[in-house]
Structures are given as C-alpha cells and as structure tokens.
Amino acid sequence: MLERDVEKHLVKRVKAAGGIAYKFTSPGRRSVPDRLVLMPPDLLSERPVQRAIFVELKAPGKAATPAQLREHERLRDLGFRVEVIDTKEGVDAFMRTL
C-alpha cells in the first residue's frame, strides 16, 4: 500500500462524515502536514466547536521526518491537533475520534 492509498481513504471517510480534507501546501514553508481536515461542529454538544485538524499521511511503517516533526510541534504549540497516519486502519481510528 502506498501513501496515496491512505490519503484517498482519508479524503473519502472525511467527506462521508460531512467534512472536508483540503490538500494543504504552504509556499515558502516546507514540511507542513499533507491535509487540513475541517469538520462541522458537533451540534449535540453543550458547547459546539468547529474542528480543524492537520494530518500527515505516510506509507505504512514510515515515520515523519525530523523537519515534519518540528513543524507539527509548531502547530501543536499554537493549539492545533496534528495526527500522523500511515494505514487505512489508522484513518478509521482517527475518524472514530471525531
């Protein structure tokens, strides 16, 4: 399985759940996560909040590079959730957290 297979699965699952998985690039900024997942607020919650999660996709068994990890930490320091996913099962587990 290739990274693009995991990515396609993520896009399909997010769309089916009513969200958007934008391909994320940042000109002039290397090592940013691959996708920005935007999910609608949970309207059943007492305090509905919108959700924006950065997702780094990898081929099975592959890890994020040191530069990617530094970028992930920058985003987390700003209060954003960042996930690294390397399998379709990982995508499914991620979707259950939403």
C-alpha positions as CSV (number, residue, x, y, z in Angstrom):
1,M,0.0,0.0,0.0
2,L,1.2,3.5,-0.8
3,E,0.8,6.8,0.9
4,R,-1.7,7.9,-1.7
5,D,-3.9,5.0,-0.9
6,V,-4.0,6.0,2.8
7,E,-4.7,9.6,1.7
8,K,-7.5,8.6,-0.7
9,H,-9.1,6.7,2.2
10,L,-8.9,9.7,4.5
11,V,-10.5,12.0,1.9
12,K,-13.3,9.5,1.3
13,R,-14.0,9.0,5.0
14,V,-13.9,12.7,5.9
15,K,-16.3,13.5,3.0
16,A,-18.7,10.8,4.1
17,A,-18.7,12.3,7.6
18,G,-19.7,15.7,6.3
19,G,-16.2,17.3,6.4
20,I,-13.6,18.5,4.0
21,A,-10.0,17.2,3.7
22,Y,-8.1,20.0,1.9
23,K,-4.8,19.3,0.4
24,F,-2.5,21.6,2.4
25,T,0.5,23.3,1.0
26,S,2.3,26.4,2.2
27,P,4.5,28.1,-0.4
28,G,7.8,29.0,1.3
29,R,7.2,26.7,4.2
30,R,8.4,23.1,3.8
31,S,7.3,20.1,5.8
32,V,3.8,21.1,6.6
33,P,1.2,18.3,7.0
34,D,-0.4,16.9,3.9
35,R,-4.1,17.6,4.7
36,L,-6.2,20.0,6.7
37,V,-9.3,18.2,7.9
38,L,-12.3,20.5,8.6
39,M,-15.2,19.0,10.4
40,P,-18.6,20.7,11.2
41,P,-19.3,21.4,14.9
42,D,-20.9,18.8,17.0
43,L,-24.3,20.4,17.4
44,L,-25.3,17.9,20.1
45,S,-22.5,19.2,22.3
46,E,-23.4,21.6,25.1
47,R,-20.7,23.9,23.6
48,P,-20.4,23.2,19.8
49,V,-16.9,23.9,18.4
50,Q,-15.6,23.7,14.9
51,R,-12.8,21.3,14.4
52,A,-9.6,21.8,12.3
53,I,-7.0,19.0,12.4
54,F,-3.8,18.8,10.5
55,V,-3.0,15.3,9.1
56,E,0.4,14.0,8.0
57,L,0.0,10.9,5.8
58,K,2.7,8.3,5.4
59,A,3.1,4.9,3.7
60,P,2.7,2.0,6.1
61,G,5.6,1.8,8.5
62,K,7.1,5.1,7.5
63,A,7.6,7.9,10.1
64,A,7.5,11.7,9.8
65,T,10.9,13.3,9.1
66,P,12.6,15.5,11.7
67,A,11.6,18.6,9.8
68,Q,8.0,17.5,9.7
69,L,8.1,16.7,13.4
70,R,9.4,20.2,14.1
71,E,6.5,21.7,12.0
72,H,4.0,19.5,13.8
73,E,5.3,20.8,17.2
74,R,4.9,24.4,16.0
75,L,1.3,23.8,15.1
76,R,0.6,22.0,18.4
77,D,2.2,24.9,20.2
78,L,-0.5,27.1,18.6
79,G,-3.2,24.8,19.9
80,F,-3.9,22.7,16.8
81,R,-4.3,19.0,16.7
82,V,-1.8,17.2,14.4
83,E,-2.1,13.5,13.5
84,V,0.4,11.2,11.7
85,I,-1.4,8.3,10.0
86,D,0.2,5.5,8.0
87,T,-2.6,3.0,7.4
88,K,-6.3,2.8,6.4
89,E,-7.0,1.3,9.8
90,G,-5.3,4.4,11.3
91,V,-7.6,6.6,9.3
92,D,-10.6,4.6,10.6
93,A,-9.4,5.0,14.2
94,F,-8.8,8.8,13.6
95,M,-12.4,9.1,12.3
96,R,-13.8,7.5,15.4
97,T,-12.2,10.3,17.5
98,L,-14.2,12.9,15.7
